[in-house]
Structure formats: structure tokens, C-alpha cells
Amino acid sequence: MSAQAAGGALLSATGICVDYEGKRAVDGFSLEIQRGGFVGVMGQPGCGKSTAALALLGLVRPPGRITAGRVLWQGRNLLEMDERQLAGIRGSQIGLVTQSPRSSLHPMLTVGAQLVRVYRAHTSASRREAREHALEMLRLVGIQEPARRLDAYVHELSTGMAQRVVIAMALCNQPALLVADEPTSGLDVTIQAQVLDRLWEAAGQLGSAVLLVTQDLGIVANYCDRVVVMDRGGVVEEQTVHGFFQAPRHQYSRRVVGLQTLVSASSPQPDAIRNAAGPEAEDVLVRVRGLRKVFRVPGRTEPLAAVDDIDLAISRGECVGLVGESGSGKTTAGRCILRLEDPDAGEILFAGKALHQMRPVELRAERARMQIVFQDPLDSMNPRWTVEQVIREPLDLATELSTGERRNRILELSRATGLPLDALERRPRELSAGLQQRVAVARAMVTRPDFVVLDEPTSALTPETTAELVGLLRDLRGRYGVAYLLISHDLTTIRDACDRVVVLYLGQVVEEGLTEQIFGAPRHPYTRALIAAHLSADPNSRRVDQTDRTGLLGEIVPVSESLMGCRLSPRCPHAVSRCRAETQSLEAQADGRRVRCWRALEGDLE
Amino acid sequence: MIWRYVIQRLLIAAVQLLALAVLVFFIIRLMPADPVARLVGFNASPEAYAQSQQALGLDRPLLLQFSDFLGLTAGQPGGGLLQGSLGESWESNEPVADELIRSLPVTLELVSLSLLVSLLLAIPIGMYAAARPGGAVDKGAYVWGMFAGSQPDYWWGLLFILVFAFTLGVAPAPLGRHDPLLLPPDPVTGLILVDSVLRGRWDVLVSAFGYLALPVITMVFTVSGAIIKMIRQNTVRALSSDYVMFARACGLPQRTVALYALRTALTPTLTLVAVFFSVLLSAAVTVERVFSLNGVGQYSVRAILNFDYPAIQGAVLAVAFVSLMVYLLVDILHAVLDPRSRSH
């Protein structure tokens, strides 16, 4: 904060109001940003934090309008400038990183062409110089093979890569301020860490101040030095990161900070079977052996194994977590186990019955005992039905209860899932995301199943509602003795909810063990990387302060099945020649864990 | 790569045409009609009737007639569809292909010109309306679309003739493609505007523009409302898109930002071109009638009323061929303009 001594803020906003057709989204927002600072803006969804961040650049999403306020930038009010003057400042002195990188890039122009345009709009560089600079910027944000990527279109990029391109465009004219609006909300933890590390480094190198809008306490704790909390369109709290975590003032801040300590304190699970290798034979509810599912991908000659030889056992009342980056085959595995998709090989025993051999009619009879909760609650509900109809559907399809019994069951479950009573008559769309997911859980639980697959149930939720949902799941498990397979890429959810964790990479189990084993002492390099990339909400052990931050290289890339050697070897920082030569097998260890890495087994990585 | 795609599409089109030919052949013959009686008259002697029936080949079994039509019968004079012959009109005894070469260009000229004018009008109006939603232009275009689309095109055509040709006298009477007193230029392409330029017949060119004005205005009037609406929608979507906002956030000049939006707004419009080309082709049937244009629409109507089977078959296949080619062309252009459609 040496800049404060130099006097004067870099940017100072006062009394900004943004209206959306009569509704006030931002109401008297004021903020000062110092040179070189890294400021986090937090708040509940709908509190106006993204709208306020855009307004700092004089931007509003249609049909909104900025109706009042001042944004002083180098002594001039941005909000009184015309488009032409604004264009001179945007992208050159103030950069913006948007929330949805893939839709923020023009779909019909190459990434390089767009970068070149932004650079040339603010400099007198020639086309060739601009292209050189674009290349350099892509390298700076950590894009591999940047020369090839220059000629790529956005639909050829992953979300993580597109986000790097957007960051490169925002930074390419070395702005003094970078406004980043939830820049990593759609990314895997590993990619999120890579992107934020690069953003932090690049901003540091170029001397840019950063305003980062986020809901993630981990991001705030690890990267920001100041926190601004918004509520109902205005700033309600502003302090240093350490102060925020030690003594949060506003009730929202107290709630979210409290959430962290609360959840980690209540980790002990209901008395489930604490055996890392999985349950004993008599307790087994679900047993999967050699599960395999391949997909034919257009443009590839050989089929791709999304699930490749997975063995898994889940006992009654147990919660097993399935983690891995997107593309690791988690969702496909979950669907195959319920036979929502037909596996190509392998056996699935559910309560002793061979699910994999069942005909559709027999399978339907089993559906009442095994259910699923989908990632997007709204997507999996008929929008014309009331919540009550939605919850009743499994009862109608798979049970022969009387109307009264059904009604009782629905009331019981809506109470158990904490749905307000009037919610039953409403349509799913009218409820908040958190309540929608509760409806989905109630629907899955209404037939009193023994086993529920939860497929990324928290990915659409805020940290607060996520914690509530985890609590609810634990509660239902205690009450009904249901077993879960919890699929998630959110490690906080997994850590707080699961007894055991199975880690998947490219369709294979790479490590399996008790939750505290996996989180306390991960063995496989992939698990290590996942845990290391997990941003814990502790400003005293910041990721950016650690000297060694070597994680995985690049992104998940399907490898050919005929490839010899470890599937992680192209990305693994510990890979040696033997890793590339030998196919790795999943080996059980003395403490019951299973690990698929010879170096980890030999203790080379400790 | 693009060539492989084109060849593939052409092969598919050939199969589609062949299937259509089969369908048309049999459906016509399901009509409760007696083309022989229509030709020789109801009072003809049984001998004359039989002779005529034999001459038309209608005495032969249906499958043999079909084989004649396709050109599979050995030693058949003139060949059939597979040899590229559409047969002879029963009405005029002229080859159907020759008649189509005369009538098809009339329709194509009318339809393409109408489509061109519609787009030239609709694109700027649609985009302007999108830039100022709820403004005067936006509301005006909306009302126009409702108003013009609510009446059939031949009705508007008659009204325009009444007002512009007879009451105001600013347009020529609906008597065909040009002043009947002028000798048409020798056909090269069959398109009167093109031929009169190629032959240096400026008097015909001027006259043809005058005579085409009312039919084109009729078609443009009825169809533009819908095109404006779609262009407006595409533009609204592009303008509220993330990439337009991000382009502004990057400080790109307003002109560049506008071009960004334009490009994504207009590419889907290409697909519209193909759709509206087909719409206009069917509208041409009645509009040609109103304005005495001897296009393929009029030709089809005459062929159907006369039970002139070869002419009906020929007209249907010709129109289908044109539509398929327009769709192919549009799809290729789309692939060139939009990188996303290339990588499937």
C-alpha cells in the first residue's frame, strides 16, 4: 500500500446507481481503489456486485442505465464522457475480465485477430508487431502452444483457455486497473488455481491494481489484500483481508466466515463403516466391478473410454465422494451405476441383485430404491408442474401407495428437506436455486431409497446454500440410513460430506481412501494437485506466498487407450521415463488405501 | 474439404430429386382426371379416344409408363428422366425442357429481384429498429409487418395495379415483362434484364424495369415485414451479447463494435435467404397470374388445369432443383462465413 502514501486513489467511485427498468440494482455504490491493490468484492447473488463492477467502466448490460454517481479516474469523471473518450480508457487504462469467457469472445473471429484489434486500438503498433505482442500475452497467461492458439476460434478452446485469452486481452495494454467479474466461476479447481496464479502474477508484473468480484472465500483469502462486502446494491463493509476473517462486521460477512469454521468443526460423520478399502462383504449395498463405458467421438478414430475399469463398493448408509476434473468420467460413472446409461462392460450388484443383467421392466421395479439428484435442478423438472407434482412423480411411477399415503410422504419429505409449506403449490422456477435443489433432493428421497447418486448437486449454489445442502444431506442420511455417491469437483463439499473419497482421472480410479486420509495426506500426484489447488479460506497460508506452487501442467486431455504408461504422465510434475513406459495398476496399501502410482507406492514423492 | 462437402450435397440432392420424381409421377396419376378426354373432347369417337390414348402411352400398364418416364424402356425415342429428358408436353407437343427454359427465368428474375430488394430494405430497417427498440422505426416496421402480412399477395397486387397503373398512371398496365410493342431481344440467359443489356437493347431494359416494378413491389411489400422482424431479432441478440459488451470493455472503436455485431447478426440471415426464396417461389404463382407474366408458376397452373402430366412433372422437378441449389449455395456460404459450422 505504498501508493496510499503517494496520495490520491487510482479510482474513486461515489454514489453510483444503476436502474433496470425501474428496479434499482446498484444503490449509491462508493469505492476507492489504490494503485497496485488487489481488492475482493463479495456479496450474495443479486446484491449488485457485478453490475457495480461494470459501472466502474461506464458499462451496463441492456436494458439497464446508470442513473447517478461519479467515477473519478485521473481527475476526470468517467460517467460524463462520451463513447469515444471512454473507448480510449477502456481496455487501455482499465481492463475487464468477464464471467463467461466463451461468450465474451467473438465466435467468428480468431482469438489472435481479436487480440490484435484490442492492442492496435490503443497503440500505433503495426499488424505484425501486434501479433508478436499477442503471442507474448498468450504466453504470459500460460497458454501452451500460443502460436497455434492465435489462429483458433473460441469454440475450439476450453473454458479455462478462453478465460486466459480474455485475461490476455484485458491486460495487453498494461492497464492500471483490472476489473475481474467472477473470472473462475465455471472452472475446475486445478484450472482455477492456474488462472488466478497467472492473473496475480501478470497483474503484479504489469503493476495493475485488481478488483475481483467473487463469492468464493478461498479466492478472497488467497489473493486479495482488501475486501469489500456489498448488500442490496451498496457497500456495507470494507476492510483488510485479515481483519475480515478475524472480525467480520456485517451479518453476511459473519455468516460466510462462520460457515467455514462451522463446517470444519462438524466433520465427524454418523457411525458409518470406517474402512478405507470399502465395506465388509455383508454391509455392501452397491458393488461395481470392471465398469466400462466408451463413447465414439466424431473426428477420432478410436472410441474414448469415459469410464475405464472402475471397481467400487458402497455400504449401507455410507457417503462416498467421487472427485476429479470435468472430463474425468465422474458423471458417466454415476449414471452407469444406476443404469441410466448402459455400461459396455462390468457388473453392478445392488443389494445383491445383478443390475447389469436386468431387463428394463425389472430395472423399473428397482428405481424406487435408487435415485439421482442432477446438477441443474431446474433442468430436471417439468416447468409446468407444481413442486408437489414434481416430488410426487417417483411415487406415482415406482410405488403403489394410496393417495393419502403419497400426500403424507410428500409433506414429510418437504419438512425433512426444509421446504417452506407454500412452496408445494409453486412452480420450481419461482424458487431460489437453493430451494430448487432441496426440491430435487426431496424428489429423490420420497420413495425412501437405499442409494442416491448426487451429481454435482452444489455447483449452481452459493457457498452459503452449499453448506446448508451438505448439512441437509447429512441429516437425511442420519434419518433414513440412505447411502450416497456424491459426485463433485468442489472439494469443500466432498470434505464436509463424505466418509470415503474416490479420485478419478480420465475414467480410472487413481486413489481411494478415507476422507481424512485423502485430504490429510494425499499420495497420488493427481490427488495432491487437486488438494493443493483447493483454496482454503485462510489468509494466513496464502497460496501466492508459497514458493513452490507447481501443480499439474495444462488441462485434462484425453489420451489414447493404446498409450503405454501412466495417463497422468503428460501433466505430472513428477513423471520420469518409467512412468511413460509402464501401465499403472491400482495397488492396495497397508492402511487400506488404494493408489495407482508406482512412485507414490515406493515413497518417492514424500 | 469444402469440395467433398459440395459433392456429397449434390449427390444427396440428386437422390432427393429422383425420389420427388417418383412421388410426383404416381401422385398425378391418382388424380381423378382423364387427360385423354381433356385432349380429344368428350364427344370424340371411341376410336379417336383409343388412338389418342395410345399416342400418349396411357394404354400401357402403369409400371411400363413409369419406366418410360425414367427412360428405362429399351429403344425409347428421346429417352427419359435419366437421359435428361422431361418428355413432351401433351398440350403443345413441344419438349417440356424447352418450355421450362423459357418460363423459369421469368420467375427467377421476379423472385431474385424481389428478394434482393427485400433484403436491401429489411437489413438497414431491422438493424435500426434493433438499435432503438420501441422507437418510431421499430413500431412502424412492426405495424407494416402485421398489416402487409394480413392480406394475400394477389390482393395487394390487384390493389397496386388499380392505384398505380390505372388511377395514378405512374406504372404500366400488367401486360407482361415489357411493352408489348417492343420486340424482345434474342434470348441468351432468358433473364430479360440481362439479355437486353447483353444485346444492347436499352429501350427494352427501361421498359422491363417499369413492367417489373409493380410485381416486385407486391412481393417485397408482403414479405419484408417478416424479414425485418427476423433481422431485428438477430441484431437485438447480437447487441446484447457478451462479446459486444466485452469489445466495448476493451475500448474498441464504435465502428469495430458495430461490425462485430453485424457479422453475427447477418450470418443467420443467410439461412433466411433460402427460406424466403422458397416462400417467394410459391408466391410467384399468383403474382405472375395477376401481372400476366409467363413464368413457371403460370406454366404449372396451366399444366395442372390441362392434366398435362409431363409438364406438371417437369415444372415440379425444375422448381425443386432451383430450391435445392439455393439451399446448397447458402449452406456453403454459411460454412465459409461461420467457423463454427465448419468443424462438425
Boltz contact constraints between the chains, C-beta under 6 A:
constraints:
  - contact:
      token1: [A, 57]
      token2: [B, 249]
      max_distance: 6.0
  - contact:
      token1: [A, 59]
      token2: [B, 249]
      max_distance: 6.0
  - contact:
      token1: [A, 62]
      token2: [B, 240]
      max_distance: 6.0
  - contact:
      token1: [A, 83]
      token2: [B, 254]
      max_distance: 6.0
  - contact:
      token1: [A, 87]
      token2: [B, 251]
      max_distance: 6.0
  - contact:
      token1: [A, 90]
      token2: [B, 249]
      max_distance: 6.0
  - contact:
      token1: [A, 90]
      token2: [B, 251]
      max_distance: 6.0
  - contact:
      token1: [A, 91]
      token2: [B, 250]
      max_distance: 6.0
  - contact:
      token1: [A, 91]
      token2: [B, 251]
      max_distance: 6.0
  - contact:
      token1: [A, 92]
      token2: [B, 251]
      max_distance: 6.0
  - contact:
      token1: [A, 96]
      token2: [B, 249]
      max_distance: 6.0
  - contact:
      token1: [A, 98]
      token2: [B, 246]
      max_distance: 6.0
  - contact:
      token1: [A, 100]
      token2: [B, 242]
      max_distance: 6.0
  - contact:
      token1: [A, 103]
      token2: [B, 242]
      max_distance: 6.0
  - contact:
      token1: [A, 104]
      token2: [B, 242]
      max_distance: 6.0
  - contact:
      token1: [A, 104]
      token2: [B, 243]
      max_distance: 6.0
  - contact:
      token1: [A, 104]
      token2: [B, 246]
      max_distance: 6.0
  - contact:
      token1: [A, 105]
      token2: [B, 243]
      max_distance: 6.0
  - contact:
      token1: [A, 106]
      token2: [B, 243]
      max_distance: 6.0
  - contact:
      token1: [A, 106]
      token2: [B, 260]
      max_distance: 6.0
  - contact:
      token1: [A, 107]
      token2: [B, 340]
      max_distance: 6.0
  - contact:
      token1: [A, 108]
      token2: [B, 263]
      max_distance: 6.0
  - contact:
      token1: [A, 108]
      token2: [B, 338]
      max_distance: 6.0
  - contact:
      token1: [A, 118]
      token2: [B, 250]
      max_distance: 6.0
  - contact:
      token1: [A, 121]
      token2: [B, 251]
      max_distance: 6.0
  - contact:
      token1: [A, 121]
      token2: [B, 252]
      max_distance: 6.0
  - contact:
      token1: [A, 153]
      token2: [B, 339]
      max_distance: 6.0
  - contact:
      token1: [A, 155]
      token2: [B, 340]
      max_distance: 6.0
  - contact:
      token1: [A, 169]
      token2: [B, 250]
      max_distance: 6.0
